[in-house]
Amino acid sequence: MNRLKLILILILAGVLLAGCVIKPTEVQTTAQPIVPAVQPTKAPETVTLNGAGATFPYPLISKWSSEYNKMKPNVQINYQSVGSGAGIKQITARTVDFGASDAPLTEQEYANISSILQIPESIGAVVVAYNLPGVQSGVKLSGDVIADIFMGKITKWNDPRIVSLNPDIQFPEKEIIVAHRSDGSGTTFVFTDYLSAASPDWKSKVGKGKSVNWPAGLGGKGNEGVSGLLSQNPYAIGYIELAYAKLQNISYAYVRNKAGKFIEPTLESTASAAAGAVPTLPAGDASWSQVSIVDAPGDNSYPIGSFTYFLVYKDQIDQAKGKILAEFLWWAVHDGQKYSTDLLYVPLPAEVISLNEKTIKLMNYNGQPLIQDK
């Protein structure tokens, strides 16, 4: 009897033990699947392109910087509006990634900077602006009269030579206050290039350049500085870029062109002047010192205009940064042109864009092009 009880106890223990054991197949069907850990995507490293130079294209370059950053948040473009002369000095010293100038490099500057490219980025007009109480618009001026005003030969608004060009305007007997740039400036180069073409006296006594010895007047730094002098001084006259005059509601003159017509500075009249220069433009890695669109032929050509240029090195020393710079320049001379008109710059003609494409494709790192499949 005791033996029978023992057998029954062992059988019962085995059944209970079997119920507690989990079969291998049950482990496979109830276990949670193993999910690999997801590695976080590394954000692209932020790259800053530093530029400096002309004040003239500053509003446009600022717009480009903002729009390009929206497309490529890791690319920051920092442009300092310090004048063409300072921009050329900084790109020569390689303290910036790109320079900007309203004047092409002189032969000496071009010879001093190895492997430099000049890339037209836009076209603009320089206006003869004035602050003449009671006369908001319509003043007509010729090149020889403008030259003599800035030489200090014509000193009053009611001078007979000014009156003869504007018989319908009553000019006051007030002294003319001349305002000019105090810094090295591409705008000054364009303006004095025009005066040299329009007045033999100016050409022989003052000449053209980013800086000249002004015979008369007050100096202001940048387009901003000259605009300020004009706004603050009734009866003042000066020269500024068209966009600055428009934005600050400063009056400007109609200027007599080579065809003898008085032309208002507009996008259309400036584009007309530029069109004639297109067939004779040099390669991007050649000298542009002789390129000028001032006093251009054509009935509708405004006579005081210029290309404005990016200055970059053909041989880049940083492959990754050089490629980003080349891509930005490519965008600026293509898609970036759609922002020009609203800011009162003339979009580049198709022929100039084609020339720029060839120039940008010259940018390289150790002989390898930075842009190949555009």
MIZA-306216 format. One line per 3 residues: their letters; for each residue x, y, z of N, C-alpha, C. Coordinates in steps of 0.05 Angstrom, whole numbers, always signed. Layout:
a	X,Y,Z,X,Y,Z,X,Y,Z; ...;
//
This chain:
mnr	+17,-24,+0,+0,+0,+0,+17,+25,+0; +37,+26,+16,+56,+49,+17,+69,+52,-10; +75,+29,-22,+89,+30,-48,+70,+42,-69;
lkl	+45,+36,-68,+25,+46,-88,+22,+77,-84; +22,+86,-59,+20,+115,-54,+44,+130,-65; +67,+118,-62,+91,+131,-72,+91,+134,-102;
ili	+81,+113,-116,+79,+114,-145,+60,+136,-154; +37,+138,-140,+17,+158,-147,+28,+187,-143; +43,+190,-121,+55,+217,-116,+74,+225,-137;
lil	+91,+206,-146,+111,+211,-167,+98,+219,-193; +76,+204,-200,+62,+209,-225,+50,+237,-225; +37,+244,-201,+25,+271,-199,+46,+293,-200;
agv	+69,+289,-188,+91,+309,-189,+100,+313,-218; +102,+291,-233,+111,+293,-261,+92,+309,-278; +66,+305,-273,+46,+320,-289,+48,+349,-283;
lla	+50,+356,-257,+52,+385,-249,+77,+398,-261; +99,+383,-260,+125,+393,-271,+123,+398,-300; +110,+380,-314,+107,+383,-344,+91,+408,-351;
gcv	+71,+414,-334,+55,+438,-340,+70,+464,-336; +91,+464,-320,+106,+489,-315,+128,+493,-336; +136,+473,-351,+158,+475,-370,+149,+488,-396;
ikp	+162,+508,-406,+156,+521,-432,+171,+507,-454; +157,+498,-474,+169,+484,-496,+185,+504,-513; +207,+495,-527,+223,+512,-543,+207,+526,-565;
tev	+188,+512,-577,+172,+524,-598,+155,+547,-588; +146,+544,-562,+130,+566,-551,+147,+591,-547; +173,+588,-541,+191,+611,-537,+193,+627,-563;
qtt	+196,+612,-586,+199,+625,-612,+175,+641,-621; +151,+630,-613,+126,+643,-623,+118,+666,-606; +126,+667,-580,+117,+689,-563,+138,+711,-559;
aqp	+164,+706,-566,+185,+726,-562,+181,+750,-581; +187,+775,-572,+185,+799,-588,+208,+800,-608; +203,+809,-633,+225,+811,-652,+246,+832,-644;
ivp	+271,+827,-651,+293,+845,-644,+294,+867,-666; +291,+893,-658,+292,+915,-677,+319,+929,-675; +334,+931,-698,+360,+944,-697,+357,+973,-688;
avq	+376,+983,-673,+376,+1011,-664,+379,+1030,-688; +363,+1052,-690,+364,+1071,-712,+385,+1092,-706; +405,+1095,-724,+425,+1114,-720,+415,+1142,-729;
ptk	+418,+1162,-713,+408,+1189,-721,+424,+1200,-745; +409,+1213,-764,+422,+1224,-787,+439,+1249,-779; +463,+1249,-788,+481,+1271,-781,+474,+1296,-798;
ape	+469,+1318,-786,+462,+1343,-801,+487,+1352,-816; +483,+1362,-841,+506,+1372,-856,+520,+1394,-841; +546,+1394,-843,+562,+1415,-829,+557,+1442,-842;
tvt	+553,+1462,-825,+548,+1489,-835,+574,+1501,-847; +571,+1512,-871,+594,+1524,-885,+588,+1554,-890; +606,+1571,-883,+603,+1600,-887,+621,+1609,-909;
lng	+608,+1622,-929,+623,+1635,-951,+625,+1665,-944; +649,+1675,-942,+654,+1703,-935,+661,+1719,-960; +647,+1741,-964,+652,+1758,-987,+654,+1787,-978;
aga	+666,+1804,-995,+668,+1833,-988,+672,+1848,-1014; +662,+1873,-1014,+667,+1890,-1038,+646,+1911,-1042; +638,+1914,-1067,+622,+1936,-1076,+596,+1940,-1060;
tfp	+589,+1965,-1055,+564,+1971,-1042,+541,+1970,-1062; +547,+1974,-1087,+527,+1975,-1109,+510,+1949,-1110; +521,+1925,-1110,+505,+1901,-1111,+496,+1890,-1084;
ypl	+501,+1905,-1063,+495,+1895,-1036,+466,+1886,-1033; +446,+1902,-1041,+418,+1892,-1037,+413,+1866,-1052; +425,+1863,-1076,+420,+1839,-1091,+434,+1815,-1079;
isk	+459,+1818,-1070,+474,+1796,-1058,+460,+1788,-1032; +450,+1807,-1017,+436,+1801,-992,+411,+1784,-998; +397,+1791,-1019,+373,+1775,-1027,+382,+1747,-1035;
wss	+402,+1745,-1050,+413,+1718,-1058,+421,+1702,-1034; +434,+1714,-1015,+443,+1700,-991,+420,+1688,-976; +398,+1704,-973,+375,+1695,-959,+361,+1673,-973;
eyn	+356,+1676,-999,+342,+1655,-1015,+358,+1629,-1017; +384,+1632,-1020,+400,+1607,-1022,+401,+1592,-996; +401,+1607,-974,+401,+1594,-947,+375,+1579,-943;
kmk	+353,+1589,-954,+327,+1574,-952,+329,+1547,-966; +343,+1547,-988,+346,+1522,-1004,+366,+1503,-990; +388,+1515,-981,+410,+1500,-969,+417,+1512,-942;
pnv	+402,+1503,-921,+405,+1516,-894,+433,+1513,-883; +449,+1494,-893,+477,+1491,-882,+496,+1510,-895; +487,+1527,-914,+505,+1546,-928,+498,+1574,-919;
qin	+516,+1587,-905,+513,+1615,-897,+531,+1633,-914; +520,+1655,-924,+535,+1673,-941,+536,+1700,-927; +561,+1708,-920,+565,+1733,-906,+579,+1752,-924;
yqs	+565,+1774,-932,+577,+1793,-950,+579,+1821,-937; +603,+1832,-937,+608,+1858,-925,+609,+1880,-947; +592,+1900,-944,+590,+1922,-964,+611,+1943,-956;
vgs	+635,+1940,-967,+657,+1957,-959,+670,+1973,-982; +658,+1971,-1006,+669,+1985,-1029,+687,+1966,-1047; +687,+1972,-1073,+702,+1955,-1091,+731,+1954,-1085;
gag	+743,+1977,-1078,+772,+1977,-1073,+779,+1959,-1050; +764,+1960,-1028,+769,+1942,-1005,+763,+1913,-1012; +743,+1908,-1029,+738,+1881,-1037,+760,+1869,-1053;
ikq	+772,+1885,-1071,+795,+1875,-1086,+819,+1869,-1068; +823,+1887,-1048,+845,+1882,-1030,+841,+1856,-1014; +817,+1851,-1006,+812,+1827,-989,+813,+1802,-1005;
ita	+804,+1802,-1030,+806,+1777,-1046,+836,+1773,-1054; +851,+1795,-1058,+879,+1792,-1064,+894,+1780,-1040; +887,+1787,-1016,+899,+1777,-992,+888,+1750,-983;
rtv	+867,+1740,-997,+854,+1715,-992,+841,+1714,-964; +832,+1738,-954,+818,+1738,-929,+788,+1734,-932; +778,+1732,-957,+751,+1726,-963,+750,+1705,-985;
dfg	+727,+1692,-988,+724,+1671,-1008,+717,+1683,-1035; +704,+1706,-1035,+699,+1720,-1060,+698,+1750,-1056; +705,+1764,-1077,+703,+1793,-1076,+682,+1802,-1095;
asd	+675,+1828,-1094,+656,+1839,-1113,+665,+1867,-1120; +663,+1874,-1146,+672,+1900,-1155,+655,+1910,-1178; +649,+1936,-1178,+634,+1948,-1200,+653,+1955,-1223;
apl	+679,+1955,-1217,+699,+1961,-1238,+714,+1935,-1244; +720,+1930,-1269,+738,+1907,-1275,+766,+1913,-1264; +781,+1892,-1259,+808,+1896,-1249,+825,+1911,-1270;
teq	+841,+1929,-1260,+860,+1943,-1278,+880,+1922,-1288; +896,+1930,-1308,+917,+1912,-1318,+936,+1905,-1296; +943,+1924,-1279,+962,+1919,-1257,+950,+1901,-1236;
eya	+924,+1905,-1229,+911,+1888,-1209,+909,+1860,-1220; +902,+1857,-1245,+899,+1831,-1257,+926,+1816,-1257; +947,+1831,-1263,+974,+1818,-1263,+983,+1810,-1235;
nis	+973,+1824,-1215,+982,+1819,-1187,+967,+1796,-1174; +944,+1788,-1185,+928,+1767,-1173,+929,+1742,-1191; +943,+1722,-1183,+946,+1698,-1199,+920,+1682,-1198;
sil	+911,+1672,-1221,+889,+1653,-1223,+862,+1666,-1214; +857,+1690,-1223,+832,+1704,-1215,+812,+1702,-1238; +787,+1700,-1231,+765,+1699,-1250,+747,+1724,-1245;
qip	+737,+1736,-1266,+718,+1758,-1264,+692,+1749,-1276; +671,+1750,-1260,+645,+1738,-1268,+623,+1760,-1266; +613,+1771,-1288,+591,+1790,-1286,+568,+1778,-1271;
esi	+558,+1792,-1251,+535,+1781,-1235,+509,+1796,-1241; +512,+1821,-1250,+488,+1837,-1255,+497,+1862,-1270; +478,+1879,-1277,+483,+1904,-1291,+467,+1926,-1277;
gav	+479,+1949,-1274,+465,+1970,-1260,+471,+1998,-1271; +455,+2017,-1263,+459,+2044,-1272,+468,+2062,-1249; +485,+2081,-1255,+493,+2102,-1236,+478,+2127,-1244;
vva	+464,+2139,-1224,+448,+2162,-1230,+460,+2188,-1219; +455,+2210,-1232,+463,+2236,-1221,+439,+2246,-1205; +442,+2243,-1178,+420,+2248,-1160,+422,+2276,-1148;
ynl	+399,+2288,-1141,+400,+2315,-1130,+378,+2319,-1110; +382,+2339,-1093,+362,+2348,-1073,+357,+2378,-1079; +336,+2382,-1095,+330,+2409,-1105,+301,+2416,-1096;
pgv	+299,+2430,-1073,+272,+2437,-1063,+255,+2450,-1085; +231,+2440,-1088,+213,+2451,-1108,+215,+2439,-1135; +236,+2423,-1140,+240,+2410,-1166,+244,+2380,-1161;
qsg	+223,+2365,-1163,+225,+2337,-1156,+236,+2319,-1178; +230,+2326,-1203,+239,+2309,-1225,+241,+2325,-1251; +253,+2313,-1271,+253,+2325,-1297,+278,+2341,-1304;
vkl	+297,+2344,-1286,+322,+2359,-1292,+338,+2344,-1313; +346,+2358,-1334,+363,+2347,-1355,+391,+2357,-1353; +411,+2339,-1356,+439,+2347,-1355,+455,+2333,-1377;
sgd	+475,+2346,-1386,+493,+2335,-1406,+520,+2328,-1392; +536,+2311,-1405,+561,+2302,-1393,+580,+2324,-1387; +582,+2344,-1405,+601,+2366,-1401,+592,+2383,-1378;
via	+566,+2387,-1375,+556,+2403,-1352,+560,+2388,-1326; +554,+2362,-1325,+559,+2347,-1301,+588,+2348,-1293; +606,+2345,-1313,+635,+2346,-1307,+643,+2372,-1295;
dif	+632,+2394,-1306,+640,+2421,-1295,+628,+2426,-1268; +605,+2414,-1262,+594,+2417,-1235,+613,+2403,-1215; +622,+2379,-1221,+639,+2364,-1203,+667,+2374,-1203;
mgk	+675,+2391,-1222,+701,+2404,-1222,+700,+2430,-1207; +676,+2439,-1200,+674,+2465,-1186,+672,+2489,-1204; +668,+2484,-1230,+667,+2506,-1249,+638,+2518,-1250;
itk	+618,+2501,-1248,+591,+2510,-1246,+583,+2508,-1217; +576,+2530,-1205,+573,+2531,-1175,+545,+2537,-1166; +527,+2547,-1184,+500,+2554,-1176,+480,+2540,-1194;
wnd	+457,+2534,-1182,+436,+2520,-1197,+424,+2536,-1220; +425,+2562,-1218,+414,+2578,-1240,+435,+2586,-1260; +457,+2571,-1261,+478,+2576,-1282,+465,+2575,-1310;
pri	+473,+2592,-1328,+461,+2593,-1355,+462,+2566,-1370; +483,+2551,-1365,+486,+2525,-1379,+466,+2505,-1369; +459,+2505,-1343,+439,+2488,-1333,+411,+2497,-1343;
vsl	+407,+2523,-1341,+381,+2535,-1350,+376,+2529,-1379; +396,+2531,-1396,+392,+2526,-1425,+383,+2498,-1431; +390,+2479,-1414,+381,+2451,-1418,+353,+2446,-1407;
npd	+344,+2465,-1390,+318,+2462,-1376,+302,+2488,-1377; +294,+2497,-1401,+281,+2523,-1402,+254,+2524,-1388; +242,+2502,-1381,+216,+2501,-1368,+218,+2500,-1338;
iqf	+242,+2499,-1327,+246,+2497,-1298,+257,+2524,-1287; +246,+2533,-1265,+255,+2557,-1251,+275,+2548,-1230; +301,+2553,-1235,+322,+2544,-1216,+328,+2567,-1196;
pek	+333,+2559,-1171,+340,+2579,-1151,+369,+2589,-1153; +374,+2612,-1144,+401,+2622,-1143,+415,+2612,-1117; +420,+2586,-1117,+432,+2573,-1094,+458,+2559,-1102;
eii	+476,+2558,-1082,+502,+2544,-1087,+497,+2514,-1089; +511,+2502,-1107,+509,+2473,-1111,+528,+2459,-1091; +518,+2441,-1075,+535,+2425,-1057,+541,+2398,-1071;
vah	+566,+2393,-1076,+575,+2369,-1090,+580,+2347,-1070; +569,+2323,-1075,+574,+2300,-1058,+586,+2278,-1074; +607,+2265,-1064,+621,+2244,-1078,+630,+2222,-1058;
rsd	+640,+2201,-1069,+649,+2179,-1052,+677,+2186,-1040; +680,+2178,-1015,+706,+2182,-1001,+723,+2157,-1001; +711,+2134,-1008,+725,+2108,-1007,+730,+2099,-1036;
gsg	+748,+2079,-1038,+753,+2066,-1064,+728,+2052,-1074; +718,+2060,-1097,+691,+2053,-1105,+689,+2046,-1134; +675,+2024,-1140,+669,+2017,-1168,+649,+2037,-1179;
ttf	+631,+2047,-1163,+612,+2067,-1172,+626,+2092,-1181; +647,+2099,-1166,+664,+2122,-1174,+678,+2116,-1201; +687,+2092,-1204,+700,+2084,-1229,+681,+2088,-1252;
vft	+657,+2078,-1250,+637,+2080,-1271,+631,+2109,-1277; +626,+2125,-1256,+619,+2153,-1260,+642,+2169,-1273; +667,+2165,-1263,+689,+2180,-1274,+697,+2169,-1302;
dyl	+691,+2144,-1307,+695,+2133,-1334,+677,+2148,-1354; +652,+2152,-1345,+633,+2167,-1362,+642,+2196,-1366; +650,+2209,-1344,+658,+2237,-1346,+683,+2240,-1364;
saa	+700,+2220,-1363,+724,+2221,-1380,+716,+2218,-1410; +695,+2202,-1415,+686,+2199,-1442,+671,+2224,-1452; +657,+2238,-1433,+640,+2260,-1441,+655,+2287,-1441;
spd	+677,+2289,-1426,+691,+2315,-1423,+721,+2312,-1425; +733,+2322,-1447,+762,+2321,-1449,+776,+2335,-1426; +764,+2356,-1416,+776,+2371,-1393,+777,+2353,-1368;
wks	+756,+2339,-1363,+756,+2320,-1340,+777,+2298,-1344; +778,+2287,-1368,+796,+2266,-1374,+825,+2274,-1370; +832,+2298,-1377,+860,+2307,-1375,+867,+2316,-1347;
kvg	+848,+2327,-1332,+854,+2339,-1306,+847,+2321,-1282; +828,+2303,-1285,+820,+2286,-1263,+822,+2256,-1270; +811,+2249,-1293,+813,+2221,-1302,+793,+2202,-1289;
kgk	+797,+2176,-1292,+779,+2156,-1282,+793,+2138,-1263; +778,+2126,-1244,+790,+2108,-1225,+770,+2102,-1202; +777,+2082,-1186,+760,+2077,-1163,+763,+2099,-1142;
svn	+786,+2113,-1142,+790,+2136,-1126,+803,+2158,-1143; +794,+2183,-1141,+806,+2205,-1155,+809,+2228,-1136; +825,+2248,-1145,+828,+2272,-1129,+805,+2291,-1137;
wpa	+785,+2292,-1120,+761,+2308,-1127,+768,+2338,-1125; +761,+2353,-1146,+766,+2382,-1145,+748,+2397,-1126; +725,+2385,-1120,+705,+2399,-1102,+687,+2379,-1088;
glg	+675,+2389,-1067,+653,+2373,-1055,+659,+2359,-1028; +638,+2346,-1018,+639,+2331,-993,+640,+2301,-999; +655,+2286,-982,+657,+2257,-987,+640,+2241,-968;
gkg	+628,+2220,-978,+612,+2201,-962,+621,+2173,-968; +620,+2155,-948,+629,+2128,-952,+606,+2111,-962; +611,+2098,-985,+591,+2080,-996,+568,+2095,-1009;
neg	+552,+2080,-1024,+527,+2092,-1035,+510,+2103,-1012; +511,+2089,-989,+496,+2097,-966,+505,+2125,-957; +531,+2129,-956,+541,+2155,-947,+534,+2178,-965;
vsg	+536,+2174,-991,+529,+2195,-1010,+499,+2200,-1010; +483,+2179,-1007,+454,+2182,-1005,+447,+2199,-980; +462,+2194,-958,+457,+2209,-934,+464,+2239,-938;
lls	+486,+2245,-951,+493,+2273,-957,+472,+2287,-973; +461,+2272,-993,+441,+2284,-1010,+415,+2290,-994; +408,+2271,-977,+383,+2274,-962,+385,+2297,-942;
qnp	+409,+2300,-931,+413,+2320,-909,+419,+2348,-919; +426,+2351,-944,+435,+2377,-954,+418,+2386,-978; +399,+2405,-973,+385,+2417,-996,+405,+2429,-1016;
yai	+398,+2427,-1042,+414,+2438,-1064,+440,+2421,-1069; +440,+2397,-1059,+463,+2379,-1064,+459,+2363,-1089; +482,+2354,-1101,+482,+2337,-1124,+504,+2316,-1119;
gyi	+499,+2291,-1128,+518,+2270,-1125,+512,+2247,-1144; +526,+2225,-1140,+522,+2202,-1158,+518,+2177,-1140; +498,+2162,-1146,+492,+2137,-1131,+480,+2117,-1150;
ela	+478,+2093,-1140,+467,+2071,-1156,+436,+2075,-1157; +424,+2067,-1179,+395,+2071,-1184,+378,+2060,-1161; +385,+2036,-1151,+368,+2023,-1130,+368,+2040,-1105;
yak	+391,+2052,-1098,+392,+2069,-1074,+374,+2093,-1077; +375,+2105,-1101,+358,+2129,-1106,+329,+2122,-1104; +321,+2099,-1116,+293,+2091,-1116,+284,+2084,-1087;
lqn	+300,+2069,-1073,+292,+2061,-1046,+289,+2084,-1027; +305,+2105,-1031,+304,+2128,-1013,+290,+2152,-1025; +277,+2147,-1048,+261,+2168,-1060,+277,+2194,-1066;
isy	+301,+2190,-1077,+318,+2213,-1083,+316,+2218,-1113; +312,+2243,-1121,+308,+2251,-1149,+334,+2248,-1164; +332,+2243,-1190,+356,+2240,-1207,+350,+2251,-1235;
ayv	+372,+2257,-1249,+370,+2271,-1274,+367,+2252,-1298; +355,+2263,-1319,+357,+2251,-1346,+383,+2260,-1358; +398,+2241,-1369,+425,+2248,-1379,+426,+2245,-1409;
rnk	+439,+2264,-1422,+441,+2264,-1452,+460,+2242,-1460; +451,+2225,-1478,+468,+2203,-1487,+483,+2210,-1513; +497,+2190,-1524,+514,+2194,-1547,+497,+2202,-1572;
agk	+472,+2193,-1572,+454,+2200,-1594,+441,+2227,-1591; +448,+2241,-1569,+437,+2268,-1564,+410,+2269,-1551; +401,+2246,-1540,+375,+2245,-1527,+378,+2244,-1497;
fie	+359,+2257,-1483,+360,+2257,-1454,+345,+2232,-1444; +359,+2214,-1431,+349,+2188,-1424,+346,+2184,-1394; +322,+2174,-1386,+318,+2167,-1358,+332,+2141,-1352;
ptl	+345,+2139,-1329,+357,+2114,-1321,+336,+2094,-1313; +333,+2072,-1329,+314,+2051,-1323,+328,+2024,-1329; +315,+2002,-1322,+325,+1976,-1328,+328,+1973,-1358;
est	+308,+1983,-1373,+308,+1979,-1402,+330,+1995,-1416; +333,+2021,-1407,+354,+2037,-1420,+382,+2028,-1413; +385,+2017,-1389,+411,+2006,-1381,+417,+1980,-1396;
asa	+397,+1963,-1399,+400,+1938,-1415,+408,+1945,-1444; +396,+1966,-1454,+402,+1974,-1482,+432,+1981,-1485; +443,+1994,-1465,+471,+2002,-1466,+489,+1977,-1464;
aag	+481,+1958,-1448,+497,+1934,-1444,+497,+1915,-1468; +475,+1915,-1483,+472,+1897,-1505,+494,+1900,-1526; +503,+1924,-1530,+523,+1928,-1551,+550,+1917,-1543;
avp	+555,+1913,-1517,+582,+1904,-1508,+584,+1874,-1509; +562,+1860,-1510,+562,+1830,-1507,+581,+1816,-1526; +580,+1823,-1552,+597,+1808,-1571,+627,+1811,-1567;
tlp	+635,+1831,-1553,+664,+1836,-1550,+675,+1829,-1522; +659,+1816,-1505,+668,+1809,-1479,+690,+1788,-1479; +711,+1791,-1462,+732,+1771,-1461,+725,+1746,-1445;
agd	+743,+1727,-1445,+739,+1703,-1429,+741,+1710,-1399; +728,+1694,-1382,+728,+1700,-1354,+754,+1700,-1340; +774,+1686,-1351,+801,+1686,-1338,+820,+1705,-1352;
asw	+810,+1722,-1370,+826,+1742,-1383,+822,+1769,-1370; +837,+1789,-1380,+834,+1816,-1369,+808,+1829,-1380; +794,+1842,-1362,+770,+1857,-1370,+774,+1887,-1367;
sqv	+798,+1896,-1366,+804,+1924,-1359,+793,+1943,-1380; +789,+1934,-1405,+779,+1952,-1426,+749,+1951,-1430; +735,+1934,-1414,+706,+1931,-1417,+692,+1955,-1405;
siv	+675,+1968,-1420,+660,+1991,-1411,+634,+1994,-1427; +612,+2001,-1414,+587,+2006,-1428,+577,+2034,-1424; +595,+2052,-1415,+588,+2080,-1412,+587,+2093,-1439;
dap	+570,+2113,-1442,+567,+2129,-1467,+563,+2111,-1491; +547,+2090,-1487,+543,+2070,-1508,+525,+2081,-1530; +529,+2071,-1555,+512,+2080,-1577,+483,+2070,-1573;
gdn	+465,+2082,-1588,+437,+2073,-1587,+419,+2095,-1577; +396,+2100,-1590,+378,+2121,-1583,+368,+2119,-1555; +364,+2094,-1545,+351,+2090,-1519,+371,+2081,-1498;
syp	+397,+2084,-1503,+417,+2075,-1484,+423,+2096,-1463; +420,+2088,-1437,+427,+2106,-1415,+458,+2105,-1413; +471,+2129,-1411,+500,+2129,-1415,+518,+2123,-1390;
igs	+506,+2119,-1366,+523,+2114,-1343,+515,+2087,-1330; +527,+2066,-1340,+520,+2039,-1330,+545,+2021,-1330; +542,+1998,-1318,+565,+1980,-1316,+556,+1952,-1308;
fty	+571,+1932,-1316,+570,+1906,-1304,+581,+1909,-1275; +572,+1891,-1258,+585,+1888,-1232,+594,+1859,-1229; +616,+1854,-1217,+630,+1829,-1219,+635,+1814,-1193;
flv	+633,+1788,-1194,+644,+1771,-1173,+674,+1766,-1180; +690,+1765,-1160,+719,+1759,-1163,+725,+1734,-1147; +734,+1712,-1160,+740,+1687,-1146,+765,+1675,-1158;
ykd	+777,+1658,-1142,+801,+1644,-1152,+794,+1620,-1169; +808,+1617,-1191,+804,+1593,-1208,+813,+1568,-1193; +837,+1570,-1180,+848,+1547,-1166,+840,+1550,-1136;
qid	+821,+1533,-1128,+812,+1534,-1100,+830,+1517,-1082; +834,+1526,-1057,+852,+1511,-1039,+837,+1493,-1020; +810,+1494,-1020,+794,+1477,-1003,+773,+1464,-1021;
qak	+775,+1438,-1025,+757,+1425,-1045,+728,+1427,-1038; +720,+1421,-1013,+692,+1421,-1006,+681,+1449,-1007; +695,+1468,-996,+685,+1496,-996,+685,+1508,-1024;
gki	+705,+1501,-1039,+706,+1510,-1067,+683,+1501,-1083; +675,+1476,-1079,+652,+1465,-1094,+626,+1480,-1086; +623,+1485,-1060,+599,+1499,-1050,+599,+1528,-1062;
lae	+622,+1541,-1063,+624,+1568,-1075,+616,+1567,-1104; +627,+1547,-1119,+621,+1545,-1148,+591,+1540,-1152; +579,+1524,-1135,+550,+1518,-1138,+533,+1543,-1132;
flw	+542,+1559,-1113,+527,+1584,-1107,+529,+1604,-1130; +553,+1607,-1141,+557,+1625,-1164,+540,+1616,-1188; +539,+1590,-1193,+523,+1579,-1215,+494,+1586,-1210;
wav	+484,+1583,-1186,+456,+1590,-1179,+451,+1619,-1183; +470,+1636,-1174,+466,+1665,-1175,+464,+1676,-1203; +479,+1665,-1222,+478,+1675,-1250,+456,+1661,-1266;
hdg	+442,+1642,-1254,+419,+1629,-1267,+394,+1636,-1252; +386,+1620,-1233,+361,+1624,-1218,+361,+1651,-1203; +384,+1659,-1193,+386,+1683,-1178,+378,+1708,-1193;
qky	+380,+1707,-1220,+374,+1731,-1236,+344,+1739,-1234; +327,+1721,-1226,+298,+1728,-1225,+292,+1748,-1203; +311,+1752,-1185,+307,+1771,-1163,+318,+1799,-1171;
std	+330,+1802,-1194,+344,+1827,-1202,+324,+1849,-1207; +303,+1844,-1223,+286,+1866,-1232,+272,+1880,-1208; +262,+1865,-1189,+248,+1878,-1166,+267,+1896,-1150;
lly	+293,+1890,-1151,+312,+1906,-1137,+326,+1927,-1155; +315,+1930,-1179,+325,+1950,-1198,+353,+1945,-1209; +359,+1919,-1213,+383,+1911,-1227,+374,+1898,-1253;
vpl	+392,+1900,-1273,+385,+1889,-1299,+394,+1859,-1300; +376,+1841,-1306,+384,+1812,-1308,+404,+1809,-1330; +422,+1790,-1327,+443,+1785,-1346,+431,+1774,-1373;
pae	+441,+1784,-1395,+432,+1772,-1421,+441,+1743,-1423; +427,+1728,-1440,+433,+1699,-1443,+462,+1695,-1451; +473,+1713,-1468,+500,+1709,-1478,+521,+1712,-1455;
vis	+515,+1730,-1436,+533,+1733,-1413,+531,+1709,-1394; +507,+1699,-1391,+503,+1675,-1374,+519,+1652,-1386; +518,+1649,-1412,+533,+1627,-1425,+563,+1631,-1421;
lne	+573,+1655,-1422,+601,+1661,-1417,+608,+1654,-1388; +590,+1661,-1369,+595,+1655,-1341,+596,+1625,-1335; +580,+1610,-1350,+580,+1581,-1346,+608,+1570,-1352;
kti	+620,+1579,-1374,+647,+1570,-1381,+667,+1579,-1360; +663,+1603,-1349,+682,+1613,-1329,+680,+1597,-1303; +656,+1592,-1293,+653,+1578,-1268,+664,+1549,-1271;
klm	+661,+1537,-1294,+671,+1510,-1298,+702,+1509,-1298; +715,+1533,-1299,+744,+1533,-1296,+753,+1530,-1267; +735,+1534,-1248,+742,+1532,-1220,+749,+1502,-1214;
nyn	+772,+1498,-1200,+781,+1471,-1196,+796,+1468,-1170; +800,+1443,-1162,+817,+1436,-1139,+838,+1416,-1149; +863,+1423,-1147,+885,+1406,-1157,+880,+1397,-1185;
gqp	+870,+1415,-1202,+865,+1409,-1230,+839,+1395,-1236; +824,+1387,-1216,+799,+1373,-1220,+776,+1393,-1219; +759,+1395,-1240,+737,+1414,-1240,+719,+1410,-1216;
liq	+709,+1432,-1205,+691,+1431,-1182,+662,+1427,-1191; +656,+1435,-1216,+630,+1431,-1228,+634,+1417,-1255; +623,+1394,-1259,+629,+1379,-1283,+603,+1373,-1299;
dk	+581,+1366,-1285,+558,+1356,-1299,+535,+1376,-1300; +541,+1401,-1306,+520,+1421,-1308,+513,+1425,-1338;
//
